[in-house]
Amino acid sequence: MQGYPQDWIYIERKVRGDLEGETREGVRAPINFVGKSLAEIFKKDIMDVNARKIAMIRPIIGANGAGKTTQMEIQIKKHVKDIFADKLIYLFFDFKFISNTKEAFWPVFIQKFYDQIQDNQYLRRLCAELPQEKLKSTLIKKFKNAKIVDQVLNSISSDASTQALAEEFFFGGEISSKDIMDFFNGFLSLALDLDKPVVFCLDELQFLIDIDPSETLATIILEQFIRKLLEQYRNNRLYIICSCLQNPDKQEYDALKEVSKNFKSIIEGKEIILGNLTAAEKDEILDQICEKVEMPAGERKKFLSQVKGRLEFFLPRYLLKSIAENLEIMGYTCYTPSELRNLYEKEAREFVAPKLREKGFGYIEEAPKRVGGYDIDIYANSETNRVNRVSQAFGEVTIRNRRGIKEKVEKFASWLHQMKGREYRPDLGDFVFFICPSNRLTKMSKETLESNDIQSFEFDSSFIDEINKIDQEEKIEVEPPPEIMHPQPITPIADNSEVPAIKPPEEKPIVGKKPHKFELKDIPGVGPAKIKLLKQANISTIEDLITCNPRLVAGKVSGLGERSLNTWIQKAKQILHD
């Protein structure tokens, strides 16, 4: 859906029938799950994995557009993750965007793997729990590869140039298949031996056959990877989620099961099969959209009538497409203030992360954290235990204008005052900070921050132009609407109601067109030196890179390898897709 995040319209789908049923409407699953929501199923799975200390697999099946990826990302990452808090290791791989060829598959796979463990500081956090005087010898026992251990130590170094050596190794395109498997298996062994639950998401399994029609790659992944992991770690907290396409005509899932009878034996009867939305689910989604974009009553009637009149039932993707088309026609194609605030907060977290790491705060939460009854926008803690206590960093983020920012500053300072000596201990190294766009802080706000030893950062994100378009008289909605995932139903409007003439949409929720531009520097592994070489080959944009001929480019410019170019092309496609 162009410009609208999936969690705007996310609903809790419930299982309507068992796996033996024939209906293509609703959700089917094992008989003991009938009547339960998907959130309940995934939560039960993960709690069983945790409590019983077992390995488990759960396949999600459905036609094109049924919402398989959305279920994996929303349910597993957002709902289930809070069970384990910061103990969880969460890894996600989309085989659709791994590679177009078998030869490039493993190098790209390990690069995506390395990206995730570095972005989440997984390696650093795991190594911090090992005896430091025996760190290298312990890692060699786990990874069974001295060369890989050297790169692991480089990757967790506090020195940027040393970290760059590890990146060059993993992104250079020359890593061997043995090194790849040693690195992956060593990391998994280290995490599970330290009693960290691992959630491993494998999306779009059917693309394994597209990448390699000989089915060799599919056999390796299904037999030596998925099945072997479940057997090797059957007494560990390992949860594998996999999705596979099953269109009525091609039957992709059935074809994949024929590749490996052993894989078939461990997944059959455990599937969750996603079908068309029911009428009630469709209405719930439409109501959410109307409420989210603050659509006036008159326009809401028109919108509901137009979308509902297209088809009786929809797969989620086609419903989203219909919604997007109608919202664009009616002028609702822009950010709302609350969504802008969330986007700014995300970029602010990325902006301040290096500064926090310089101060020793190695672990940074991916989302706000509730501390002492207050939602801290950016929370981090140190990885070393000082004076029997881990130091903490608390950050507040806002896009409020000058008229409303004083209240936000005072609220944060008041919470710190209440928590001082309890959650907030500046005497033991705790750090507090405040982030807002430029020219927002008033004189009184600055004085309040300074008097409470709160460091301020002025940060103008890529959304600053949209933020500045917001009505200066309006207070920004600071917190996202409660229970976005489970909104309260609103009274539906009858389709046969009189539809008044469409009025121009109000200005308040309309902020700015969503950008779709990315640069070469956004591709992992493409630094300034590589960008310079690419420009020598007349490649200045991501689009130029995707459409280039890697073999010809590699032959023209020294320092650009064909394998590296193929790797970057796959990463560029992933960026544009996301």
N, C-alpha and C positions, 0 to 999 in steps of 0.2 A: 504494500500500500504506500504509494508515493507520499512521503512526508509525514506519515502518522505512525508512531511507534505501536508495536503489537499490544503493549500493556494498556493502551487506551481502551481497547475493546475486549480485553481478556475476560473470559467467563469460566466458571468452574463447571466443566462438563461432567455429567454423571453417566454411569454404565446402565444401559437400558436392557441389554440382553446378553446371553452367554455366547461363547465362541461358536457353538453349533448353529446359531440362528442365521437366517439368510438376509435379514433386513440391511439396507445400506443407509439407514437413517439412525443417527445417534451413535453411541459408543458400545462396543462389545468387548467382553473380557471373561476370564474364568468365572464360573458360576458363583463362587463365593464372594465375588466383587459386585454382583448385580445390585444396583441401588446406591452404590457408593460413588463419591466424586473421585476424579483422577488425583486430586490433592491427597485424599485419604489413602488411596492405593500406594502412591509414591512414599507417603509418610510412613505407612506401615512397613513397606519394603526397607526403607532406610533404618527404621527403628529395629527391625529384625536383624539386619546386618550388624547393627551396633551392639544390640543386647546379646545376640547369640554368637557373635564374632564369626561370621560366615561370609562366603563369597556368593553373590547372586547376580543373575542377569534378567533383564526385563525388555523384551522387544516391543516397539511401537510401530504399528503397521497402518497404512492408509493410502488412498489414492493421491495423485498430485493435488496439492492445495488443501489437504485435510487438516493441516496444522501440526504435523509431527514435530518439526523443529521448534515451533512455538511452545509446545508442551514441554519439550526437553529443557529449553532455556528458561521458561517462566517457572515451571514447577520445580525442577531439580535445583536450579541455581538460586532462585529467589525464595521459594517456600521451604524447601527441605534443608537448605544450608544452615538455617538458624538452629537446627538440632545440634550441630557440631560446633557452631561458632568458628573460632579461628583454628580449630584442630583439623578442619576439613581440607583435603587436597581435591580440587575440582579441575578436571581436564576435559576439554571439548574439541573434537575433531570432526570437520565436515568433509567427507570424502569427495563431495562434488567439487571442492576447490583445492584439493591437495595437488593434483597433477593431471596432465593429459596423457602422460606416458608412464610405462612401468619403470623406465630408467630413472626418471626424475622423482618418482613417488617417495622413496625413502629419505633422500636428502631434504625434500620439502617437509615431510612428516616430522623429522627430527627438529627442523627449524621452528615449526609451529609448536612443537613440544617445548623447546628451549624458550621460546617467547613467553609461553604461559608460566613456566616455573620461575622465570626471571621477573616478569611483571608482578607476580604475587609473592615474590621473595621466598618461594618454597624451599629452595636449596639452602639459602642463608638461615632460615628458621630451623630446618632440620639439623644442619651442621652445628648450630648453636647449642643443641641439646646433647651433643656428643662430648666426651671428655676431650678437651682441647689439646692436652699433651699427647693424646693418641689419635688425633683427628685423621691424619693421613693414613696411618696403618688401618684404622677402622674403615675408611672409605675404600681402600684397596680390597679389603675382604668383601665389601658389598658390590663394588663395580667390577672387580676382577680384571682391571685394565689400568695400568699405571698412567698411560697417556690420557685417558679420560679423567682420572683422578686429578691430574695436573690442571686440566681445564675446569674441573669443578671448583678447585681451589682458586683459580683465576677469576671465575665468575662471581665468587662471594667476596672477593677482595674489595676493600674500600677505595682502592686506587683505580681511577677511571681508565688509565692506560692499560692496567693489568686486566681489567674486565674486557677491554677491547680485544685482547688476545684471544679470550674465550669466544667472543662473538665472531672473530675472524675464522676460528676453527670450525664453529658450527654453521656459519653462513657462507663459508668459502666454496661449498659445493664439491669438495674433494673428500669428504668424510666417508670411510668405508662402511659397508653394511654391518661388519662385526662391531665396529665402534658404536654404530647407531644402536644396535641391540644391547650392547653392554651398558651404554648410557641409560637407555630406557629401563631395562631390567634392574640395574643397580639403583636407580632412583626409586622405583616402585618397592624394591626390597627394603631400602632404607626407610621409606615412609611407613610401610606396614609393620616393620619390626619396631619402629618407635610408636606403634599403636595409633597411627593417624588413619582415620577412615579415608578411603580413596573412592571418589565418584568419577567414573570414566565414561564419557558420552561419545558414542560413535554414530554420526549422522549420515544418512544416505548411503547405506551399505551397498546398494545395487550398483553404484558407480565403480565398484571394484572390477566388475566385469566389463564395463565400458572402457576403463583405463587399460585393461589387459584382457582382450577377448579369449586368449588361450586359457583363462581361468586360473593361471598359476598364482597370480597375486591374490585372488579371492581365496584360494585354498590356503595360502600362507597365513592370511589374516584370520580366517575362520578357524583353521586347525591349529596352527602353531602360535597364534596370538591370543584370540579370544578363549578358545577351549583350554589352551595350555595355562593361561592366567587363572581361569576358574579352578583348574585342578591343582596348580602349584600353590595357590593362595586360598584354598577352600576353607582354611581355618583362620582367615584374616578378614578384616572389615573392608571388603571390596565389593562395590556395586557398579555393574556395567549396564548402561542404558544404550540400546542400539535402535536405530530407526531404519526402515526399509520401505521402498515404494511397492505398492501392490495395486496397480491399475487393473480394471476389469478385463482389459484386452490382453495386456502383455504378461500379467501375473509375475512380476519381477521377484517378489519374495519367494514364491514357489520355486522359481528357477535357481535362486541363490541357495536354497536348502538342498537342491539336488547336487550342488557342487561339493557339499560336505555332509555326509550322513551323520558324522559325529556332532557337527554343529546343529543339525536338525534335531538330534536327540536331546540336546540340552536346552533348546528354546521352545520346542513345540508344546502347545498347551499353556504357555505363559504370556501369550501376546495380548496387547491392548490394541484393538482395531478401531480406528477413527473413521466414522462415516459422515454423511451429511448432517448439517445442523437441523435440529428439530425446530418447529415453529416457535416454541417458547424461547429457545436459545437465540434464534434470529431476532426476536423482539427485544430480548435483553440487551443484545449488542447494539441495536439501533437506538434504544433508550440511552445507553451509555454515551454514545457519540453525541447525541443531541445535548445531553447535560454537560459533557466535557467542553464543547465549543460554545456553550452558553447561547444556544440557538433560540431566538424569540419564538413564542408560541405559534404565530402565524407561519413562519418559515418551517417550523418543526412539522406541522401538518403536511406541508408540501413535500418535505424531504422524506418523511415516512411513507407517504403515498407513492412517491416515485420509486423508492428502493424496493418496497414490498411488492410493487406491481410487476417486477421483472420476472421472478421465478418463485415457485412455491417453496422450494428448499434449496439451500446453497451449501457447497463446500466453503469453509471459512475464507479461502483465498479469493473466490469469486465474489463472495459477499463484500469483502474488503475493497475489491476493485470497483464494484458498483457504488459503494459508499464514497470512495475517493472521487469517482467521476461526478457524483452529485454534489459533493462538498465543493469541488472546484468550480462547478457551474454556479453555485450559490455564493462563491467568494470566501469560503472557509478553507483556505489553503495555507494558513500561516500559524505561527506559534502563539500559544496562549501565554499569559504572564507566568503561570505556575510551571509550564513546561520549560520556558526560558530560564527560569530560576534553577531548575534541575540541571539543565545543560551547562549553565555557568558554574554551578557547584562542581560538576564533573571536571571541567577544565581547570577550575581553581585547585582541585585536589592534585591534578597532574602538575600544575605550576609550582605548588609548594612542596611536592614530594621530595625533590632533590635537596631543598633547604632543610627539611626534616631529617633526611638521612645524614646530612653533614653534621647535624647536632646529635646523631646517635640513635634517632628513632627509626629503626630498620623495618618495623612492621606497621603498615598503614591500612586501616580498614577500607574496604571498597565502597562502603555505604555509610550513612550516618549511624551513630551508635548511641543508645540511650544510657546516660550516666547520671545517677542521682536525680532521676525524674526529668532530665533535660536531654533533648536530642542534639548531640554534638555533631555538627556537620562533617568535620574532619577529625578523626581520632587516630592517634598513633602511639606506639610504645617502644621502649628500647628493648634490645635483645640481650642485654646483660643485667644481671641482678646486682644492684648497688644498695648497700645498707639494707639487705633483705627485702628490697622493694624494687619493682620495675618502674622506671620513670615513664610518665605519660605526657602526651601533647594533646591539647584541646583547641580546636579551631572553629570559629564561627564564620559563615559565609553569607553575604547578602547582596542583593541588587537594588535595595531600597534607595530612593532618591534622597536628597539632602533634607527634605521636609520630614521624612519618616525614619531616617537612620539613627537619630538620637535615641529613640525608644529601643531599637535593636541593641545598640551598644550598652545601654543601661541595663537591659534585661540580662545580657551576657555577664556583665560585671557583677550584677546582683547574685547570679548563680555561683560565680567564682567565690564571692565573699561567703556565701552559705557553705560552700564545699571546702573552704580553706581549712587545712588541718585534717581533713577527712579524705575525700577523693582527690582534692587539689593540694599538692605539697610542693610549692616552689622551692622550699629549703632542701628538697631531695631531688631536684633537677627537673621538675615538671615545667612545661612550657605552654604558654597560651598565646593565641594570635587571632587576628581579625582580618578578613579579606573582603574588599569591596571594589567596585570600579573607581577610576580616577575622578577626582573633584566631587566626591560624594560626602566626605567627612567634613562636618562643620567644626568650628573652633571648639565648641563645647564637647563635641564627640571626641575630638582629639585629646582634650584635657582629661576626659573620663578614661580613655584608653591608657594614657600615660600614667595617670594616678593609680591605676590598677595593674601596672606592669604588663599590659597587653600589647604585644608588638602588632603593628598594622602593616598590611601589604595592599598597595593599590594595584589591581590587576585588570587589564582590559582584554577580555577573551575575544575569540573570533565572532562572538555574537553581540559584541558591544554596540554595533549600529542598531540592531534590533532592540536591544535593551533601552537605548537612548530614545527610541521612538515611542516608548510607553508614555502615556499621559502623565505629566509631572504632578498633577493634582491627585493622582490615584495612588493609594498605598498598594504595594505589591503583595500578593498573597504569598506569605513567607513559607509556610509548610504546604506540601502537596496535599490535595484533598484526601481525607482519611479513607482507608479501606478501598483504595483504587481497584484492588483485585476482586473485591466483593461489594460493589456499590449497592445502595438501597434502591429497590425498584421504584420507578415512577409510574404514574397512571398513564397507560397508553392512550393515544388519541385515536378515535375511530377514523377509519379510512374514508367513510362517507360524509365526514364533517365538511362543512363549507370551507373552501380554501380561499382566503383573502389574497389580494394581490401581493406579490413578493416585494418587500421593502429592502433597501440597501442594508447590509449587515452593520451592526453597531461597531464602532471603532475600538472599543475597549479590548476585546479578546484578540483582535487582529494586530499583529506586531510586525511581521516582516516575512518575506519569502524565504524558504529554507534553502540554504546553500547546498550544492552538490559538487563542489570543486575540491579536489585533492591534489596534492603536489607530490613530486618524486620523493621528497624528503620524508613523506608519510609512510613509505614502504620500508619495513624492517630490513636492516642490512644495507640500505642505500644511504651512505653518508656523503659529505661534501665532495670527497675525492671521486667517488663513483658518479655522482651527479655531473661533475665536470667532464668525465669521460663520456657519459651518455650524451651530453650536449654537443660534444665533438662529433657524435654520430647523428646529430640533428634530432635527438630525442629530448624534448623539453617538458613534456607533460606525461601523465599516466596514460592518456589515450594514445600518445605516440608510442609508448613502450608496448602496450597491449597489441598494437597493430603492426609492430616491426617484425622483420624476419631475423630471428636470433643468429642464425648461421651467417647471414650476410653482414650483420652488424659486428659480430665477433671477428670476422675476417678483415673488417675495415679499421677497427680501432684496437690498438694494443692495450691490454689490461682489462678488456671485457671478454669474459668467457661465455661460451654458448650455454653451458649448464647454469651459470649464475643468472644469465638473462632469462632463461626459462623459469628459474625459481622466482625471480622478481615479477615476471608476468603473472604467475599464479597468485602471488601475494597482492598484486595490483587488482586483479579480478576480485579477490576476496574483499579488498577495501571498498571497491565500487559496489559490490553486492551488499555489504553491511550498511 
